[in-house]
Amino acid sequence: FQPDLLNFKKGWMSILDEHGEWKKHWFVLTDSSLRYYRDSNAEEADDLDGEIDLRSCTDVTEFAVQRNYGFQIHTKDAVFTLSAMTSGIRRNWIEALRKNVRPVSAPDVTKLTDCDKENFRNCIPQKGSLRTEEQQRPGSGSEGNSKGSHWKADGQRHAFDYVELSPLPQE
């Protein structure tokens, strides 16, 4: 049984235990967890030393450690500190692990922006419809066969109303 090499990653790393000591382990990445063994023979024998559940993983970040190249795996319950031999190995592990991190907040953000857009759209027609009513009033008065002077007066009055109203929103 040969695992899919694109989805599986293996290698030596050290992990910081609860006593603050570095322990070297043989790490094996699966789609849902990062398992670690005493060595590759222990992996063959399925003799597990520990396991980090990646289904609750929220982030993977570089992290300065006393020796070599550290990074941290953040899960909902805990933070695991690991150390790789080289910066290249660390980068490969971080990239491989980040593929397992599913963005939790993405859908909520889209919902919010849609609401904002809707609210924004709802505001515009209201202002627009008020203004249209203003403009319709003089039109309805001047539709009849009235004298030109009457139409002119009506137009002036409308212009005056409009000037009077327009500064208000700017204040």
matplotlib code that plots the C-alpha trace (Angstrom):
import matplotlib.pyplot as plt

x = [0.0, 1.7, 0.1, -0.6, 2.6, 0.9, -1.4, 1.0, 4.1, 6.7, 9.9, 11.8, 10.9, 11.1, 8.0, 8.0, 6.4, 4.4, 7.6, 9.2, 11.6, 12.2, 11.5, 12.5, 9.8, 9.0, 6.0, 3.4, 0.8, -2.6, -5.7, -7.1, -4.2, -0.4, 0.8, 4.1, 6.1, 9.4, 10.8, 9.7, 9.7, 7.2, 5.1, 5.2, 4.1, 1.4, 3.0, 1.7, 3.4, 0.9, -1.4, -2.5, -6.1, -6.0, -9.8, -9.8, -6.7, -7.2, -3.8, -0.2, 2.5, 6.2, 7.5, 11.0, 12.4, 15.7, 17.0, 16.4, 13.3, 10.1, 6.4, 3.2, 0.0, -3.0, -6.1, -9.3, -8.0, -4.2, -1.1, 1.6, 5.2, 7.4, 10.9, 12.3, 15.9, 16.0, 14.0, 13.1, 11.7, 9.8, 8.3, 7.2, 5.5, 3.7, 2.5, 1.3, -0.4, -2.1, -3.9, -5.8, -6.9, -10.3, -11.3, -14.1, -15.0, -15.3, -19.1, -20.0, -18.0, -20.0, -23.3, -22.3, -21.3, -24.5, -26.6, -24.6, -25.1, -28.9, -29.1, -27.2, -29.4, -32.6, -31.4, -30.9, -34.4, -36.0, -34.0, -34.6, -38.4, -38.6, -36.9, -39.0, -42.2, -40.7, -40.0, -43.5, -45.4, -44.6, -45.0, -48.6, -49.4, -48.0, -49.6, -52.9, -53.2, -52.1, -50.3, -46.5, -46.1, -47.9, -45.7, -42.6, -43.7, -44.4, -40.9, -39.3, -41.1, -39.9, -36.3, -36.6, -37.9, -35.1, -32.4, -34.0, -33.9, -30.5, -28.2, -29.9, -28.2, -24.8, -25.2]
y = [0.0, 3.2, 6.4, 9.3, 11.3, 14.6, 14.3, 12.6, 14.1, 12.5, 13.5, 14.1, 17.1, 18.0, 18.8, 20.8, 18.7, 20.0, 20.0, 22.5, 19.8, 19.1, 15.5, 14.3, 12.3, 10.8, 12.8, 11.6, 14.0, 12.5, 14.4, 14.9, 14.7, 15.0, 11.8, 11.3, 8.1, 7.2, 6.4, 5.1, 1.5, 2.5, 4.0, 0.7, -1.1, 1.6, 2.4, 6.0, 8.4, 11.2, 12.9, 16.4, 16.7, 19.0, 19.1, 21.8, 23.5, 27.3, 28.4, 27.5, 30.1, 30.5, 30.8, 31.7, 28.8, 28.4, 26.0, 25.3, 26.5, 26.6, 26.8, 26.5, 24.6, 26.4, 24.3, 25.3, 23.6, 24.0, 25.3, 22.9, 24.1, 22.2, 22.6, 21.6, 21.1, 23.7, 26.7, 24.9, 21.9, 24.2, 26.0, 22.7, 21.5, 24.9, 24.8, 21.2, 21.9, 25.0, 23.1, 21.4, 24.8, 25.6, 29.3, 29.5, 33.2, 33.5, 32.9, 35.4, 38.1, 37.7, 37.8, 41.1, 42.8, 41.7, 43.3, 46.5, 46.6, 46.1, 48.8, 51.1, 50.4, 51.0, 54.4, 55.7, 55.2, 56.9, 60.1, 59.9, 59.5, 62.6, 64.7, 63.4, 64.5, 68.0, 68.2, 66.8, 69.5, 72.5, 70.3, 69.4, 73.1, 74.2, 71.4, 73.3, 76.0, 78.8, 82.0, 81.9, 84.4, 82.0, 79.1, 81.3, 82.2, 78.6, 77.6, 80.4, 79.3, 75.7, 76.9, 78.9, 75.9, 73.8, 76.3, 76.6, 72.8, 72.0, 73.4, 71.4, 68.0, 69.7, 70.9]
z = [0.0, -1.3, 0.1, -2.2, -1.9, -2.6, 0.4, 2.8, 4.3, 6.6, 8.3, 11.5, 13.7, 17.3, 19.4, 22.6, 25.3, 28.3, 30.4, 28.0, 26.6, 22.9, 21.9, 18.4, 16.6, 13.2, 12.0, 9.5, 8.0, 7.1, 5.8, 9.3, 11.7, 12.3, 14.0, 15.5, 16.3, 18.0, 14.5, 11.1, 12.4, 15.0, 12.2, 10.4, 13.6, 14.1, 17.6, 18.0, 20.4, 19.8, 17.4, 16.6, 15.4, 12.4, 12.0, 14.7, 13.4, 13.0, 11.8, 11.2, 11.9, 12.0, 15.6, 16.9, 19.0, 20.8, 18.2, 14.5, 12.7, 14.8, 13.9, 15.7, 15.0, 16.5, 17.2, 19.0, 22.2, 22.2, 20.5, 19.5, 19.0, 16.6, 15.2, 11.8, 10.9, 8.1, 7.0, 3.8, 5.7, 8.0, 5.0, 3.4, 6.5, 7.0, 3.4, 3.7, 7.1, 5.9, 3.2, 6.0, 7.5, 6.3, 6.5, 9.1, 8.7, 4.9, 4.5, 7.2, 5.5, 2.3, 4.2, 5.8, 2.6, 0.9, 3.8, 3.5, -0.2, 0.3, 2.9, 0.7, -2.3, -0.2, 0.8, -2.7, -4.2, -1.2, -1.7, -5.5, -5.2, -2.9, -5.5, -8.3, -6.5, -6.1, -9.9, -10.8, -9.0, -11.2, -14.3, -13.4, -12.8, -16.2, -18.3, -18.8, -21.5, -19.2, -20.0, -20.4, -17.5, -15.2, -16.2, -15.7, -12.2, -11.4, -12.6, -10.6, -7.5, -8.0, -8.5, -5.3, -3.3, -4.7, -3.7, -0.3, 0.2, -1.4, 1.3, 4.1, 3.4, 3.3, 6.9]

ax = plt.figure().add_subplot(projection="3d")
ax.plot(x, y, z, "-o")
ax.set_aspect("equal")
plt.show()
